[in-house]
Amino acid sequence: MLTITDLRKVYPTGDEALKGVSMRVSGDEVVSVIGPSGAGKSTLISCINRLTEPTDGSIVLDDTKITSLSKRDLRRSRREMGMIFQEFNLIERLTVMENVLSGRLGYMSNWKAFRRKFDAEDISKAYEILDRVGLEDVEDKRVDELSGGQRQRVGIARAVLQRPKILLVDEPTSSLDPETSAAVMELLTEIAREEEIPVVINIHEVDLALEHTDRVVGLTDGRIVFDGPPGELDDGARDTIYRGGEPRAKAGERTTSTESVEIEPEGSF
Amino acid sequence: MAVEPRTSWTKYDRKTKILRMLGVLVAAVVAVLAWRALHVRYTFVANAARNLRDLLGRMYPPNPSYAVEIVPPLVETMNIAILGTGLAIFLSLPIAYLGAENTTPNAITYAIGKFLIVGTRSVNVIIWALFFIIIFGTGALAGVLAVAFRSIGFVSKLLAEGIEEIDPGQVAAIRAVGGSPFDVVVYGIVPQVKPTFVSVATYRWDINVREATIIGFVGAGGIGASLDASIDFFQWSNVLTILIAMLGVVLVSEGVSAYLRGKTR
């Protein structure tokens, strides 16, 4: 279970991205976070595994208080949180298999990692997951030879191979065409349900959120303004999330664009 | 009210014109003073054309029997270039890590990295060779070290720039799976800088073949020693033989380095 309490994030530029966010994700729930660009969706996701360091508030995963861990303990906890990125963030010059198996790096000694000496069990699980995401027979291809949809499948496989306690998913479909988006979203949520992993997905395509997730959280200007099942997201709720409560002015007006999050260096990597 | 049509236009006004003319005058005076300070002996200049014809006459034809003799020093030259470049790369890896803004642990390590990069680069290979000859005596070892230390700045500067240009997303992904700082380097950084690495290494090796041909003049091994000796004994046809051999070696090394750089992706 993930519990976020009063999370705040102020960037060094003075931008207040999160203004006290509290939420809870339990069991094997699939939760989507929706909201306009700049609402803080990506910041929220990357604060959970502290790729972005929160300014204030607490994040607790099961019995571990993520926000007060030392660097070393944080690395241990990150092994239990799978992350899927908007730009896939695969190691472009390595093969599909190396990318998938890199999900296990947190469990390996440096020497084994250097020699690519992965456990037999991880290797067989990796083949299994590659089959599951529809990437059989491409394990030796370099990732930069794949299409966008295939790359995100590698990203999903890498995160699932971690056998995580939670999946953090940041705009998984923003770099994909609509058809591929729907397929990737379906695959992602299906696998999460099979493996009983809870998921937090931030996504700006509301239709995909409604179709594939159990619960929708609306984030506007760093605050949660909606939290409920997809069925409750009526026009009024949408106006609250996307227009700060003002009713729709012009038909056809849409919020698009992608929001990127600044990942802060930890001094040395 | 008729407006007088304007017929004259100048780019500069009078004052600017005078200042610009003064500037040209100062530059000319500096050039003349510098030339005079060199004390060029014009009788030698007058003889230059004749001397050149004379030299070429003595050089030509090259001495083919000498060509066999210079094979060992040529091989030594290549070896100095290869070992020197290898050592330079080995020493440059940590310096590049320190000298790249996104990987260096803190401001002090960054300053150390930058200092090593600038410091090694500002000393010429001949001076490095003389320095190592004093420590290790004459021979190829001093040559290897001279070439290596001369190359550190170049190699680590370009590698550091390669590291600074990597995609931070790939690094974030390795951090997100709980990878150690070592994992981040091996999986997040190394694959991304590999093409830079290969191109810098081969390019520097190519430069070092040329560097290795001259350090023999001060006793640090390689073909330079043979060239120096042939000049000292006025064996001009041997000199031409060596120059042709050097040209061949340099062309081959250029070809190899261009091929290797084209190969990596």
Interface residues (C-beta under 8 A of the other chain):
Chain A: N49 L51 R75 R76 S77 R78 R79 E80 M81 G82 M83 F85 E87 N89 L90 I91 E92 R93 L94 E98 S102 G103 R104 L105 G106 Y107 M108 N110 A113 F114 R158 Q162 I263 P265 E266 G267 S268 F269
Chain B: N102 T103 T104 P105 N106 D167 P168 G169 Q170 V171 A172 A173 I174 R175 A176 V177 G178 G179 S180 P181 F182 D183 V184 V185 V186 Y187 G188 I189 P191 Q192 K194
